[in-house]
Amino acid sequence: MKLSEIRSLLQADVLVGEEALDTTEVEKGYASDLMSDVLAFASPAVLLLTGLTHVQIFRTAQMLDIPSIVFVRGKTPGEDLLQLARGAKMPILATCMSMFEASGRLYGAGLAACNIPRR
Amino acid sequence: MASPYLENFVVDENELFSIGEAAAQIKAILKMLGIPSDVIRRASIVAYEAEMNLVIHGGGGRMELEVRPERVKISALDAGPGIPDIEKAMMEGFSTASEKIREMGFGAGMGLPNIKRNSDSLELLSEVGKGTTLRAEILVKQEREG
């Protein structure tokens, strides 16, 4: 799914990477405020939805080859994170929707979920 | 790559918002060396989790990267308090991380199991009061041409 479609589904603001919305695609979504689990369960080419905004969110995404982050619940990251995202050409979106609503809309529109291994 | 590529990184204590700088450098080096992307991703996760452990548990320390054509080796060494029970530390959900780390969304006891899952071999040596050494290897499976 293209980020431009995600932007419209979530009525999101684009904080970084407006020009890359039509060329960046994600295959799956993963929504969590627990980065420990993101590191363990997010697959590549996944869209990260989170309500945490500190700079380690960007670094976690970068390590996992996550192409884009959507900040939910009206949270917006600081300039330090945005600057790193600009440098890495990682589009950053922000929506006022809850994590539940944002995830539901994306899942309903066909964005797949990550497989959580049985442990 | 006739001889192995070696690099060392210093990881400072309590630099919570710098966690990942060494891992990001490791990732950039592996890209530059032309390592396959799935290997880079696994190595990056290992490096990031290991770097986080150095900062939040080890009182800072040192990381080593060793790259050979057939494998990537990542080591994290600290002179911190050590791990009293390694078997317990390897269990998912077991954590001794501080409240501050947990508020950041980390420290849920997933790190060492995640390092193990993303490595082909993992060695964890620790002595209470002396420190901890973690060595993880990720094999590069060469794709055959033709």
Interface residues (C-beta under 8 A of the other chain):
Chain A: S32 D33 L34 M35 S36 D37 V38 L39 A40 P44 T50 L52 H54 V55 Q56 I57 R59 T60 Q62 M63 L64 D65 R119
Chain B: L16 F17 I19 G20 A23 A24 K27 S37 R41 S44 I45 A47 Y48 E49 E92 M104 G105 F106 G107 A108 G109 M110 G111 P113 N114 R117
